[in-house]
Amino acid sequence: MTPAEQSLKTAEICRLAPVVPVIMVHDLAQAAPLARALVAGCLPALEVTLRTPCALDAIRAMAEVPGGVVGAGTLLTPADVKAAKAAGAAFGVSPGATPRLLDACAELGLPLLPGAATASEIMLLLEQGYSVQKFFPAEQAGGAAYLKSIGAPLPQVKFCPTGGISLKNARDYLGLSNILCVGGSWVAPQDKLASGDWAEVEALAREAAGLRS
């Protein structure tokens, strides 16, 4: 899968909803009900970060939920890519980009949302064919004002910013022409997962899904 093909697929996924939940699953029993709540709340694209021991099993469980498109976040190595693909991930997300990581995604056919934070990083990825990128860490790297400015010289690149984004500032990003969606963890707070309050998770998802209405 070429970088251009990957970007076409990631753009399609990013356009499913204004927010991609960034999820950390510590208890495998939470995975399926969490996915059902988020999908019911009209947030079908789900990023499960590979930061917990049960993350890959969570991807497997969530991938079986009808209507969901489950991806693996925090991809750092080719081994991560291989494991995510085997677990059923439909896409991958990385905080940055390395040649080995990009090659692994191309070889295994896993659409990647590669991370960038500077003009040079954005240009290098664009040069290789990645026209859809993750901007990370969004708030710390300049926020919506930076992305608005970078859109002038690089209008062909579209972004999914992640990092420090909440319900309070999400609209600042979503109002920009070069933003496809934002990534955020506020729709799947750990206290709601721990208590199994799936109705509240669904309500948070619906609120997030309405950010572009």
PEKA-V507759 format. One record per residue. N is the residue number from 1. RES is the residue in three letters. SS is DSSP state (alpha for helix, beta for strand, coil for the rest). NEAR is the number of other C-alpha atoms within 8 Angstrom. Layout:
# PEKA-V507759
n:N res:RES ss:SS near:NEAR
n:N res:RES ss:SS near:NEAR
This chain:
# PEKA-V507759
n:1 res:MET ss:coil near:11
n:2 res:THR ss:coil near:7
n:3 res:PRO ss:alpha near:10
n:4 res:ALA ss:alpha near:9
n:5 res:GLU ss:alpha near:9
n:6 res:GLN ss:alpha near:13
n:7 res:SER ss:alpha near:15
n:8 res:LEU ss:alpha near:9
n:9 res:LYS ss:alpha near:9
n:10 res:THR ss:alpha near:13
n:11 res:ALA ss:alpha near:10
n:12 res:GLU ss:alpha near:8
n:13 res:ILE ss:alpha near:9
n:14 res:CYS ss:alpha near:13
n:15 res:ARG ss:coil near:9
n:16 res:LEU ss:coil near:9
n:17 res:ALA ss:coil near:12
n:18 res:PRO ss:coil near:15
n:19 res:VAL ss:beta near:11
n:20 res:VAL ss:beta near:15
n:21 res:PRO ss:beta near:14
n:22 res:VAL ss:beta near:13
n:23 res:ILE ss:beta near:10
n:24 res:MET ss:coil near:10
n:25 res:VAL ss:coil near:12
n:26 res:HIS ss:coil near:8
n:27 res:ASP ss:coil near:7
n:28 res:LEU ss:coil near:10
n:29 res:ALA ss:alpha near:6
n:30 res:GLN ss:alpha near:10
n:31 res:ALA ss:alpha near:13
n:32 res:ALA ss:alpha near:11
n:33 res:PRO ss:alpha near:9
n:34 res:LEU ss:alpha near:12
n:35 res:ALA ss:alpha near:12
n:36 res:ARG ss:alpha near:9
n:37 res:ALA ss:alpha near:13
n:38 res:LEU ss:alpha near:13
n:39 res:VAL ss:alpha near:12
n:40 res:ALA ss:alpha near:8
n:41 res:GLY ss:coil near:12
n:42 res:CYS ss:coil near:10
n:43 res:LEU ss:coil near:16
n:44 res:PRO ss:coil near:12
n:45 res:ALA ss:beta near:14
n:46 res:LEU ss:beta near:14
n:47 res:GLU ss:beta near:13
n:48 res:VAL ss:beta near:15
n:49 res:THR ss:beta near:12
n:50 res:LEU ss:coil near:12
n:51 res:ARG ss:coil near:7
n:52 res:THR ss:coil near:9
n:53 res:PRO ss:coil near:7
n:54 res:CYS ss:coil near:10
n:55 res:ALA ss:alpha near:15
n:56 res:LEU ss:alpha near:11
n:57 res:ASP ss:alpha near:9
n:58 res:ALA ss:alpha near:13
n:59 res:ILE ss:alpha near:17
n:60 res:ARG ss:alpha near:11
n:61 res:ALA ss:alpha near:10
n:62 res:MET ss:alpha near:12
n:63 res:ALA ss:alpha near:12
n:64 res:GLU ss:coil near:7
n:65 res:VAL ss:coil near:10
n:66 res:PRO ss:coil near:5
n:67 res:GLY ss:coil near:6
n:68 res:GLY ss:coil near:13
n:69 res:VAL ss:beta near:10
n:70 res:VAL ss:beta near:15
n:71 res:GLY ss:beta near:14
n:72 res:ALA ss:beta near:16
n:73 res:GLY ss:beta near:12
n:74 res:THR ss:coil near:10
n:75 res:LEU ss:coil near:13
n:76 res:LEU ss:coil near:9
n:77 res:THR ss:coil near:8
n:78 res:PRO ss:alpha near:10
n:79 res:ALA ss:alpha near:6
n:80 res:ASP ss:alpha near:9
n:81 res:VAL ss:alpha near:16
n:82 res:LYS ss:alpha near:10
n:83 res:ALA ss:alpha near:9
n:84 res:ALA ss:alpha near:13
n:85 res:LYS ss:alpha near:11
n:86 res:ALA ss:alpha near:7
n:87 res:ALA ss:alpha near:10
n:88 res:GLY ss:coil near:10
n:89 res:ALA ss:coil near:14
n:90 res:ALA ss:coil near:11
n:91 res:PHE ss:beta near:12
n:92 res:GLY ss:beta near:15
n:93 res:VAL ss:beta near:15
n:94 res:SER ss:coil near:14
n:95 res:PRO ss:coil near:13
n:96 res:GLY ss:coil near:8
n:97 res:ALA ss:coil near:10
n:98 res:THR ss:coil near:6
n:99 res:PRO ss:alpha near:6
n:100 res:ARG ss:alpha near:8
n:101 res:LEU ss:alpha near:13
n:102 res:LEU ss:alpha near:10
n:103 res:ASP ss:alpha near:8
n:104 res:ALA ss:alpha near:11
n:105 res:CYS ss:alpha near:14
n:106 res:ALA ss:alpha near:12
n:107 res:GLU ss:alpha near:8
n:108 res:LEU ss:alpha near:10
n:109 res:GLY ss:coil near:7
n:110 res:LEU ss:coil near:14
n:111 res:PRO ss:coil near:15
n:112 res:LEU ss:beta near:13
n:113 res:LEU ss:beta near:13
n:114 res:PRO ss:coil near:13
n:115 res:GLY ss:beta near:13
n:116 res:ALA ss:beta near:13
n:117 res:ALA ss:coil near:11
n:118 res:THR ss:coil near:6
n:119 res:ALA ss:alpha near:7
n:120 res:SER ss:alpha near:6
n:121 res:GLU ss:alpha near:9
n:122 res:ILE ss:alpha near:11
n:123 res:MET ss:alpha near:8
n:124 res:LEU ss:alpha near:8
n:125 res:LEU ss:alpha near:10
n:126 res:LEU ss:alpha near:10
n:127 res:GLU ss:alpha near:7
n:128 res:GLN ss:alpha near:7
n:129 res:GLY ss:coil near:10
n:130 res:TYR ss:coil near:13
n:131 res:SER ss:coil near:11
n:132 res:VAL ss:beta near:14
n:133 res:GLN ss:beta near:14
n:134 res:LYS ss:beta near:15
n:135 res:PHE ss:beta near:12
n:136 res:PHE ss:coil near:14
n:137 res:PRO ss:coil near:12
n:138 res:ALA ss:coil near:15
n:139 res:GLU ss:coil near:11
n:140 res:GLN ss:coil near:8
n:141 res:ALA ss:coil near:9
n:142 res:GLY ss:coil near:9
n:143 res:GLY ss:alpha near:10
n:144 res:ALA ss:alpha near:11
n:145 res:ALA ss:alpha near:7
n:146 res:TYR ss:alpha near:9
n:147 res:LEU ss:alpha near:10
n:148 res:LYS ss:alpha near:10
n:149 res:SER ss:alpha near:8
n:150 res:ILE ss:alpha near:10
n:151 res:GLY ss:alpha near:11
n:152 res:ALA ss:alpha near:7
n:153 res:PRO ss:alpha near:6
n:154 res:LEU ss:coil near:7
n:155 res:PRO ss:coil near:9
n:156 res:GLN ss:coil near:6
n:157 res:VAL ss:coil near:11
n:158 res:LYS ss:beta near:11
n:159 res:PHE ss:beta near:12
n:160 res:CYS ss:beta near:14
n:161 res:PRO ss:beta near:14
n:162 res:THR ss:beta near:13
n:163 res:GLY ss:coil near:11
n:164 res:GLY ss:coil near:9
n:165 res:ILE ss:coil near:13
n:166 res:SER ss:coil near:9
n:167 res:LEU ss:coil near:8
n:168 res:LYS ss:coil near:6
n:169 res:ASN ss:coil near:8
n:170 res:ALA ss:alpha near:11
n:171 res:ARG ss:alpha near:10
n:172 res:ASP ss:alpha near:8
n:173 res:TYR ss:alpha near:12
n:174 res:LEU ss:alpha near:13
n:175 res:GLY ss:coil near:7
n:176 res:LEU ss:coil near:9
n:177 res:SER ss:coil near:5
n:178 res:ASN ss:coil near:11
n:179 res:ILE ss:beta near:13
n:180 res:LEU ss:beta near:12
n:181 res:CYS ss:beta near:14
n:182 res:VAL ss:beta near:15
n:183 res:GLY ss:beta near:13
n:184 res:GLY ss:beta near:14
n:185 res:SER ss:coil near:10
n:186 res:TRP ss:alpha near:8
n:187 res:VAL ss:alpha near:10
n:188 res:ALA ss:alpha near:13
n:189 res:PRO ss:coil near:9
n:190 res:GLN ss:alpha near:6
n:191 res:ASP ss:alpha near:6
n:192 res:LYS ss:alpha near:12
n:193 res:LEU ss:alpha near:12
n:194 res:ALA ss:alpha near:7
n:195 res:SER ss:alpha near:6
n:196 res:GLY ss:coil near:7
n:197 res:ASP ss:coil near:9
n:198 res:TRP ss:alpha near:11
n:199 res:ALA ss:alpha near:7
n:200 res:GLU ss:alpha near:8
n:201 res:VAL ss:alpha near:15
n:202 res:GLU ss:alpha near:13
n:203 res:ALA ss:alpha near:9
n:204 res:LEU ss:alpha near:11
n:205 res:ALA ss:alpha near:14
n:206 res:ARG ss:alpha near:11
n:207 res:GLU ss:alpha near:8
n:208 res:ALA ss:alpha near:11
n:209 res:ALA ss:alpha near:13
n:210 res:GLY ss:alpha near:8
n:211 res:LEU ss:alpha near:9
n:212 res:ARG ss:alpha near:7
n:213 res:SER ss:coil near:3
